């Protein structure tokens, strides 16, 4: 059993709790580019256009440095994107950061873990590409890759030991043998089964169902139907889950009782 880690209370820095932040959802191909980008380059520019009486328009333009991060054979990605803005009104969402102390710190006073609230989400933005030729080509390649089956048939011109097929698996063989053994258990005449049961109960008073199946070699469902007619099933200790004959079918010899002796009291006194 693993030890229970005690809960340690930590202070939460709320100095930025009043700051409004954006929650931006970007396509996977942009996220992959940004993950590959080193920390010292510009990844894009955000442009916000405000028109009087209209909703602000937000657009994203990826930098050339990010677009240049390509693997051999990788398709180009769109450069221009628009961001659909939704104001968060019915939810209270926050952004938190967790700072852990560095193991290589040489500070005299050891640092502790710090929790910060970076701000409250006030707007959600979904980044969408424009349906230009670049995006349509990228989408077409994505559909082609998704349509390729994960498993393909490969013809081998020689025997490969690592992939040598198995004629049958162990659990399949065990299951087949079990079904074969059960198939041989044909239902005998009810009177014959009763004779076998009575003969068995003359030797022992209690049996479990496994032993009775071995003795009678009958299907367990058929055997239980007969047992319910002539036997009782014990649910309490000391013979729990055991079968015994009903009282009207028992023919056990009664234990010999000691002979009763009669004593008479004699009065030795003389008659009056």
C-alpha positions as CSV (number, residue, x, y, z in Angstrom):
1,X,0.0,0.0,0.0
2,X,1.4,3.3,-1.0
3,X,1.8,6.0,1.6
4,X,-0.6,8.9,1.6
5,X,1.0,12.2,0.7
6,X,-0.1,14.8,3.2
7,X,-1.8,17.9,1.7
8,X,0.4,21.0,2.0
9,X,-1.2,24.4,2.0
10,X,0.4,26.9,-0.4
11,X,-0.2,30.6,-0.8
12,X,-1.8,31.8,-4.0
13,X,-0.5,35.1,-5.5
14,X,-3.6,37.1,-6.5
15,X,-1.8,40.3,-7.6
16,X,-2.9,39.7,-11.2
17,X,-6.4,38.4,-10.5
18,X,-8.0,41.5,-12.0
19,X,-6.2,41.2,-15.3
20,X,-8.2,40.1,-18.3
21,X,-6.7,37.5,-20.6
22,X,-7.7,35.8,-23.8
23,X,-8.1,32.1,-24.3
24,X,-7.0,31.3,-27.9
25,X,-7.7,28.0,-29.8
26,X,-5.3,27.5,-32.7
27,X,-5.2,24.7,-35.4
28,X,-3.0,21.8,-34.7
29,X,-0.6,22.6,-37.5
30,X,0.1,26.1,-35.9
31,X,0.6,24.5,-32.4
32,X,3.1,22.1,-33.8
33,X,5.1,24.9,-35.4
34,X,5.1,26.9,-32.2
35,X,6.3,24.0,-30.2
36,X,9.3,23.5,-32.6
37,X,10.1,27.3,-32.6
38,X,13.0,28.4,-30.4
39,X,12.3,30.9,-27.7
40,X,14.2,33.8,-29.4
41,X,12.2,34.2,-32.6
42,X,9.0,36.0,-33.5
43,X,6.2,33.5,-34.2
44,X,3.6,35.9,-35.5
45,X,1.8,39.2,-35.3
46,X,-1.6,39.9,-34.0
47,X,-3.6,42.8,-35.6
48,X,-6.7,44.3,-34.0
49,X,-8.8,46.6,-36.1
50,X,-11.5,48.6,-34.4
51,X,-14.2,50.2,-36.5
52,X,-16.7,52.6,-34.9
53,X,-20.0,50.8,-34.1
54,X,-18.7,47.4,-35.2
55,X,-17.1,44.5,-33.5
56,X,-13.4,44.5,-33.4
57,X,-11.6,42.4,-36.1
58,X,-8.7,40.3,-35.0
59,X,-6.2,38.6,-37.4
60,X,-3.0,36.6,-37.0
61,X,-0.1,36.6,-39.4
62,X,2.5,33.9,-38.9
63,X,6.2,35.0,-39.2
64,X,8.5,33.8,-42.0
65,X,10.7,32.1,-39.3
66,X,7.9,29.9,-38.3
67,X,6.8,29.1,-41.8
68,X,10.4,28.0,-42.6
69,X,10.3,25.3,-39.9
70,X,9.5,22.5,-42.3
71,X,10.4,18.8,-42.4
72,X,11.3,17.3,-45.8
73,X,8.2,16.7,-47.8
74,X,6.0,18.7,-45.4
75,X,3.3,20.8,-46.9
76,X,3.1,24.6,-46.5
77,X,0.7,26.0,-44.0
78,X,-1.5,29.2,-44.3
79,X,0.1,32.4,-43.3
80,X,-3.0,34.5,-42.6
81,X,-5.7,33.6,-40.1
82,X,-8.7,35.4,-38.6
83,X,-9.8,35.0,-35.0
84,X,-13.5,34.8,-34.1
85,X,-14.0,36.5,-30.7
86,X,-16.5,35.4,-28.1
87,X,-17.0,37.3,-24.9
88,X,-17.1,35.1,-21.7
89,X,-20.0,36.2,-19.6
90,X,-21.5,33.2,-17.9
91,X,-18.4,31.4,-16.8
92,X,-15.6,32.2,-14.3
93,X,-12.4,30.9,-15.9
94,X,-8.9,31.7,-14.7
95,X,-5.3,31.1,-15.8
96,X,-2.9,29.8,-13.1
97,X,0.8,29.2,-13.2
98,X,2.9,26.9,-11.0
99,X,6.6,27.7,-10.4
100,X,8.8,25.0,-8.8
101,X,12.2,25.7,-7.3
102,X,15.2,24.9,-9.3
103,X,17.3,21.9,-7.9
104,X,20.5,23.8,-8.8
105,X,19.6,26.9,-6.8
106,X,22.4,28.1,-4.5
107,X,20.1,30.5,-2.5
108,X,20.7,30.6,1.2
109,X,17.0,30.6,1.9
110,X,15.5,27.7,-0.1
111,X,12.8,28.5,-2.6
112,X,9.4,27.1,-2.3
113,X,6.7,26.2,-4.8
114,X,4.7,29.3,-5.9
115,X,1.2,29.5,-7.3
116,X,0.1,32.5,-9.3
117,X,-3.2,33.6,-10.8
118,X,-2.2,35.2,-14.1
119,X,-5.7,36.6,-14.8
120,X,-9.3,36.0,-15.6
121,X,-10.4,34.8,-19.0
122,X,-12.7,37.5,-20.5
123,X,-12.7,36.5,-24.2
124,X,-12.4,33.2,-26.2
125,X,-10.8,33.4,-29.6
126,X,-10.8,30.6,-32.3
127,X,-8.2,30.9,-34.9
128,X,-9.5,30.0,-38.4
129,X,-7.6,29.9,-41.7
130,X,-8.9,31.5,-44.9
131,X,-10.1,29.0,-47.5
132,X,-7.3,29.7,-50.0
133,X,-5.4,27.3,-52.2
134,X,-2.7,26.7,-49.5
135,X,-5.3,25.6,-46.9
136,X,-7.3,23.5,-49.4
137,X,-4.1,21.7,-50.4
138,X,-3.1,21.1,-46.7
139,X,-6.6,19.8,-46.0
140,X,-6.5,17.5,-49.0
141,X,-3.2,15.9,-47.8
142,X,-4.7,15.5,-44.3
143,X,-7.7,13.6,-45.7
144,X,-5.4,11.4,-47.8
145,X,-3.3,10.5,-44.7
146,X,-6.4,9.8,-42.7
147,X,-7.8,7.5,-45.4
148,X,-4.7,5.3,-45.5
149,X,-5.4,2.1,-43.5
150,X,-3.3,1.6,-40.4
151,X,-2.7,-2.1,-41.3
152,X,-1.7,-3.3,-44.7
153,X,-1.1,-6.8,-46.2
154,X,2.5,-7.4,-47.0
155,X,3.6,-10.4,-49.0
156,X,6.7,-12.1,-47.6
157,X,9.1,-13.9,-49.9
158,X,10.9,-15.7,-47.1
159,X,10.1,-17.0,-43.6
160,X,10.5,-14.3,-41.0
161,X,11.0,-15.9,-37.5
162,X,9.9,-12.7,-35.7
163,X,6.5,-12.8,-37.4
164,X,6.0,-16.6,-37.7
165,X,2.2,-17.2,-37.4
166,X,0.9,-19.3,-34.6
167,X,-1.5,-22.1,-35.7
168,X,-3.6,-21.5,-32.6
169,X,-3.4,-19.6,-29.4
170,X,-3.2,-21.2,-25.9
171,X,-6.5,-19.8,-24.6
172,X,-8.3,-20.9,-27.8
173,X,-7.0,-24.5,-27.3
174,X,-8.0,-24.6,-23.7
175,X,-11.5,-23.3,-24.5
176,X,-11.9,-25.9,-27.3
177,X,-10.9,-28.7,-25.0
178,X,-13.3,-27.5,-22.3
179,X,-16.2,-27.3,-24.8
180,X,-15.2,-30.8,-26.1
181,X,-15.3,-32.2,-22.6
182,X,-18.6,-30.6,-21.8
183,X,-20.1,-31.9,-25.0
184,X,-19.5,-35.5,-24.0
185,X,-21.7,-35.0,-20.9
186,X,-25.0,-36.4,-22.2
187,X,-28.1,-36.2,-20.0
188,X,-28.8,-39.6,-18.5
189,X,-32.2,-40.8,-17.4
190,X,-33.4,-39.0,-14.3
191,X,-33.8,-42.2,-12.3
192,X,-30.2,-43.2,-13.1
193,X,-29.0,-39.8,-11.9
194,X,-31.0,-40.2,-8.7
195,X,-29.5,-43.6,-8.1
196,X,-26.0,-42.1,-8.4
197,X,-26.9,-39.3,-6.1
198,X,-28.4,-41.5,-3.4
199,X,-25.4,-43.8,-3.6
200,X,-23.1,-40.9,-3.1
201,X,-25.0,-39.5,-0.2
202,X,-24.9,-42.9,1.6
203,X,-21.1,-42.3,1.8
204,X,-21.1,-38.6,2.8
205,X,-23.8,-36.3,4.0
206,X,-22.5,-33.1,2.3
207,X,-21.2,-32.4,-1.2
208,X,-20.3,-29.4,-3.3
209,X,-21.5,-29.1,-6.8
210,X,-18.1,-29.7,-8.4
211,X,-17.8,-33.1,-6.8
212,X,-21.4,-34.1,-7.8
213,X,-20.6,-33.1,-11.4
214,X,-17.6,-35.4,-11.3
215,X,-19.6,-38.3,-9.8
216,X,-22.6,-38.1,-12.1
217,X,-20.9,-36.7,-15.2
218,X,-24.0,-34.7,-16.0
219,X,-24.4,-31.1,-17.3
220,X,-24.4,-28.8,-14.4
221,X,-27.7,-27.1,-15.3
222,X,-29.5,-30.5,-15.6
223,X,-27.9,-31.7,-12.4
224,X,-29.0,-28.6,-10.4
225,X,-32.6,-29.2,-11.6
226,X,-32.6,-32.7,-10.0
227,X,-30.7,-31.5,-6.9
228,X,-33.4,-28.9,-6.2
229,X,-36.0,-31.7,-6.1
230,X,-34.2,-34.0,-3.6
231,X,-31.6,-31.8,-1.8
232,X,-31.3,-28.7,0.3
233,X,-28.6,-26.1,-0.5
234,X,-26.9,-24.8,2.7
235,X,-26.3,-21.1,3.0
236,X,-24.9,-21.0,6.5
237,X,-21.8,-22.4,8.1
238,X,-20.3,-24.9,8.8
239,X,-21.6,-26.5,5.5
240,X,-22.1,-23.4,3.5
241,X,-22.4,-23.9,-0.3
242,X,-22.9,-27.6,0.2
243,X,-25.8,-29.9,-0.8
244,X,-27.5,-32.5,1.4
245,X,-30.5,-34.7,1.0
246,X,-33.9,-33.4,2.1
247,X,-35.1,-35.1,5.4
248,X,-37.6,-37.3,3.5
249,X,-34.9,-38.8,1.4
250,X,-32.4,-39.5,4.1
251,X,-31.7,-43.1,5.2
252,X,-28.9,-42.7,7.6
253,X,-28.7,-45.2,10.5
254,X,-29.6,-43.6,13.8
255,X,-27.0,-43.7,16.4
256,X,-27.7,-46.5,19.0
257,X,-29.1,-45.0,22.1
258,X,-28.0,-46.3,25.5
259,X,-30.5,-48.8,27.1
260,X,-32.8,-47.1,29.5
261,X,-32.8,-48.6,33.1
262,X,-35.7,-48.5,35.4
263,X,-35.1,-48.2,39.1
264,X,-37.6,-48.8,41.9
265,X,-37.4,-47.4,45.3
266,X,-38.0,-49.9,48.1
267,X,-39.1,-48.9,51.5
268,X,-37.3,-50.9,54.1
269,X,-39.4,-49.6,56.9
270,X,-41.8,-52.0,58.6
271,X,-45.5,-51.9,57.9
272,X,-47.5,-50.0,60.4
